[in-house]
Amino acid sequence: MEHPFRWLLLDLNSYFATVEQQLNPKLRGRSVAVVPLLADTTSVIASSIEAKKLGIKTGTRVGEARRLCPEIVFCSGSHDRYVETHEKIVEAVERVLPVSAVLSIDEMACRLMGREQSDEHATRLAREIKASIRKHAGDYLSCSIGLAPNRYLAKVASDMQKPDGLVKIRREDLPRVLHGLSLRDFPGIGPRMEERLHRYGVHTVERLGSLSETDLRTIWGGVNGARFHRAIRGEDYEDPPSERKSLGHSHVLPPELRSAEKAFLVAQKLLHKAAARLRRHELWCGEVALSVSFLGTEERFSECLRVVECCDDITLLEALRELWSQVRFRHRPLKVGVTFGRLVSHDCHTLSLFENPRYRNLSLAVDAIQEKFGRDAVGFASMRALKGTAPTRIAFTNIPDAAGED
């Protein structure tokens, strides 16, 4: 018996905006845009299917969105709503098939086994998943599903028909079935990669598919070219485990916090949140980076500072203060971001003569108290003035525990 499909991948359609429409039926059928905060200086981070048809997409400025659709409704993004709905969707999918990998908050993949891999069974399972999501997660939620011999092509298939699509890519139809796509339709090919392909004379998918593994290794500059060569030919393979390279938070400042003093308090809060995540993932960092962008100008501050490997708030806060002292405020701050780099796991951490173990123990004790009694039970005094600001924003890729984030 022929078993053409090994993977099923589902991608929720216009997820964040559709969740808003699901929870507020008055928004259904209307153009909706999700924004980080309700201010004219910000940009759209997600738009509904109706808004997309009018050209409103991620990155569209609020003013431009209003020009394109005067009746558009703006919603402030809610981490908690999206994570809660995500969890309902995972449960709904698993009523039909086990979820093998959660790829992002609106995307997950299921490995098909045995008879599930046949065209008849895979198609039936895809339709059952769509029905289960509508029944158990939300009747207004829809997803596009791709069926393919590997996970990469299942992702490509899920993007080929939106909204509410179901596309099947069979190995015997490769690579011809891909020829109608553009280079940018493939995950991993962004603007820079597309420019590089053009420099090598590759302008179409048909030309790309004709290249050898050696050619693609040369263009990609390494093993990723070989993986792409195998993927577009339908070969099923395991992705190597990825390692987190950085961790951080950023926040667009509302008007009342657009001063140097208050922006620094926000940066401190972002640092404390990121440091708690470091410890939760049992990671240590060797670098702290600060970014500040300003209102009404392209000017931007972005610097990093090497630190002794640490994960405690006190050491990291000292580094933040040193970076902040370098910022020149010729304009009002608009956005701040704090990122930790050079991450290593706890098992790979090398003890240093310069680290103070009491600092980490203190931070772990604070984490334990907050986990048991709530995030407001104990903390740095300077953070009290910012209660309710810089909340956890939309989780595009990682889906943190809603109880573990503020």
ZIUR-V109118 format. One line per field, one symbol per residue. burial: # if it has 16 or more other ideal C-beta (glycine too) atoms within 10 Angstrom, else .. A space follows every 50 residues. Layout:
burial=???
This chain:
burial=..####################....#..########...########## ##...#...#.#..##..#..####.###.###.##..#..##..##.#. .##.########...###...##.##..##.##...##.########### ##########.#..#######..#..##..#.#..#..#...##..#... .#..#..##.#....##.##....#.######.#.#..........#### ####..##...##################...###.########...... #..#..#.#####.###.##..##..#....#########..#.....#. ....#...##..#..##..#....#...#...#.....########..#. .#..##
